[in-house]
Amino acid sequence: MSATMGKVHRAVMSKIAEPVRAVFLDTPAGFQLNADEISAKAAQYFKQRFKIDLSVASFKAIAAATPVEVDDALRKLRRANYIFAGPGSPTYAVRNWQKTPILEEMARRLATGAHLVFASAAAIAMGRYALPVYEIYKVGEEPHWVEGLDLLGSYGLELAIVSHWNNAEGGTHDTRYCFMGEPRFKHLEKSLPDSTTILGIDEYTACIVDLNSAECQVMGAGQVTIRHRGRETYHPAPTTFKLDQLKGAGLAGEQGYPFQTCAPPRAMAEAEEETSHKPPVDDTTSVAPFIELIIWVRAQLRAAKHWTLADEIRQRLSKLGIILEDGPEETTWRKD
């Protein structure tokens, strides 16, 4: 629910021919005392940015849900063509969705053409294996996976989905790979079956999986990383790749690349050699993720009423040939 990700929501909504009927499912954060505040924030975000009413399908806990509440949530899900869920705990989401009519309805809606939009904890829970982030990072449990909801298993995808792939909140310590850091995540990767593919998604980044076209589109400020049996490939925004890559097919390199956020040296050298014989091309695609990130930072400054600094960013970008245009709902940019 950031300014940067507004374009992602619009891109998904553009695929819906009928009026968008959006629902927010609150389960992943159902254990939090501010769960209703998160739902209200989501509804406000959709109303302000997209002029769409976002209803809440409330299912905070399987043990506490009454038959009336379950029926109400199912009714909203059956009507929805845009189902949104996000922050909270992956393992809590798994425990409270597993073997429930709520999960069955989400799977049915996906099969019949609805769009499921999952972020953070909800995205992790949907894989064949889910990462118990809190239990490892906060409580100190040994690195391990739990059985996920495997929502995409029937489509031939055996995934371990890892959001916050490039997290840097640790400052002095490594919090990449959803707060695991490299040593723990290497151990986690080795413990996965060979048939499982890791889908790593950077922050403020989306991987749109189109099951009909068998393609995946990357949008946002970062990149998507795919790891399978020690081999790695990555797709920066904005790019498209074949769905087969999520099945472990077509990944680069025989021995694999070490954990990193940049291209491996050999690939960089090959790219430099290839481009040295070609005329210069427009570099809009390569700088787009950085501009989107700057726009997001500027939006936070404006929200905090730091107008002077926000204007300074605009002016400096203008000197570099990047023109920002503030609209009523979002900021767009173009090269001068």
ABEGO torsion letter per residue (X at the ends): XBAAAAAAAAAAAAABABBBBBBBBAAAAAABAAAAAAAAAAAAAAAAAAGBBBBBBBBABAAABBAAAAAAAAAAAAABABBBBBBEBAAAAAAAABGBAAAAAAAAAAAAGBBBBBBEAAAAAABABBBBAAAAAAAGBBBBBBBBAGAAAAAGBBBBBBBGAABAAAGABBABGGGAEAAAAAAAAAABBAABBBBBBBBGBBBBBBAAAGBBBBBEABBBBBBBGGBBBBBBOBBBBBAAAAAGBGBBEAAEBBBBABBBAAAAAAAAAAAAABBBBBAAAAAAAAAAAAAAAAAAAAAAGBAAAAAAAAAAAAAAGBBBBBBAABBBBBBX
